[in-house]
Amino acid sequence: MNTISIDKSTIEQALSNMQNAINKKDFTDITSNIFFQTTEDKIIIKATDHEIAMKISLQARAIEGNIKCAVNGGIIINIMKSLNEGDITLEEAETVLFIKQNKTSFKVPIHEIDNVPFRYNYQEMEKIDIDNELFLQGIKKIYHCCADPKDATNISMQGILLEIKNNLLSLIATDSRRLGFIRKEYRGDIQDLACIVPKKSINEILKLFHNEFEIFIKRANTRDDEESYIESIGFIYQNIEFYTKLINARFPAYEAIIKKQANACRIAINKANFLKAINQINAVSHRVKISFTPKTIILETIEDEGSSASIHIDSENNITEDIQIGLTNKYLLECISSSKYEELEFHISDPNTAILIDLKDFEELIMPQIL
C-alpha cells in the first residue's frame, strides 16, 4: 500500500502557493498537473508551467510505501479547500489517487511522472549575494513601472532589470512613459550580470518570500563569440524553491536618461499634502497642471469638460522663477504612494522633458504632459 498521512492545512497552503505555476490554458499538457513524490519522511511537491517552477518539501505524519504520480492541479487544490482541518491521507492505487479524511473520500486520475518538465536544481546554479531587504523592497516600489504584458510591444519592459555592474546594484523598471530605479553600491565579488525578471514572477516572489532567502542564477552556455546571458534565477528558503525563466531581451538604454542634470531645479514637497491634492484633482481630471512658485504650489485640472479644480498648497521653495509642468495623475499617485518617506523632491531641468521625482527610497522619471 502506498499512502501518506499529512496535515491538511500544511499541504493546502503549499498547493495554494503553487497554483500560479500550473498551466491553466491547456489541461491536456503535463504542466497542468502537480507532481507528488515521497522520500523517507517527506513528500516533495512540484509544479511548472514552463515559465515558472516551484518545489516544496513537506514533513509527513506517516509514510507507507512510495507515492510517485501527477494529478490535475486545479482539481486537487479545490479538493483540499473543501476538506476540514486535521490530518488527511493520500493513497496511490494503479491509476488513481485517493484523498481521504474520516468518512470522506475523493478519487482522481493520476499520470506517470517519468518525463516531468522540471529541470531546476539550485545546487547546480551560481549563488549571488545581495541585500535581500533591498531587493524585495526595491522590486515592490518600482513594480508599478513595469509595462503591462497585454499592452507592451517591447518584451524587455515586461519585467524588472536586476543589474550588477561597476560596483553598482541596480533595479530598474519602465513602460516607456515612466522609469523607476534604485541604485546602490555593491561590494560583492561576482561576475557582472544583467537579467530581466518577468512581472508575473515578481508577484510570486513578493508573495512567497520575506527577508530570508538565497538567490541562485544559471548562466547560459554560449559560444566564445556570443554574449553570455542568464537564463534562469532561483529563490530558495528552507523547504521552498522558486525558479523562473528570465526575459531574454536587451533592456532599454537607461543610463543617460537617469543621469541627474546639474542645473535641475530641486523642489521639496510634503508627501501627505501633495498626495491629498492629487487625489482631489483626480476626482474631475486625469491630468494635472502643477505650478511651482516661491511660496505656493498650485494644482489645476488640464481637461475642461465642464468640471475643474484648483488647489493651493503653501510651500516655501528656493526657486526664483515660476515653473509649470503637466503630469498624469495615475503615474503621480502610483509613484508617490510607493514611498515610505514623508518628503519628496522634484528635479526639473526642462518642463518638456522627463521629470525626476526623488523619494529617498527610490527615484522615478515621468514623462510630462504638454500644456
Buried (B, 14 or more C-beta within 10 A) or exposed (E): EBBBBBBBEBBBBBBEBBBBBBBEEEEEEBBBBBBBBBEEEBBBBBBBBEBBBBBBBBEBEEBEEEBBBBBBBBBBBEBBEEBEEEBBBBBBEEEBBBBBBEEEEBEBEBBEBEEBBBEBEBEEBBEBEBBBEBBBBBBBBBBBBBBEEEEBEBBBBBBBBBBBEEEEBBBBBBBEEBBBBBBEEBEEEEEEBBBBBBBBBBBBBBEBBEEEBEBBBBBEEEEEEEEBBBBBBBBBBEBBBBBBBBBEBEBBEBEEBBEEEEEBBBBEBBBEBBBEBBEEBBEEBEBBBBBBBEEBBBBBBBEEEEEEBEBBBEBEBEBEEEBBBBBBBBBBBBBBEBBEEEBBBBBBBBBEEBBBBBBEBBBBBBBBBEE
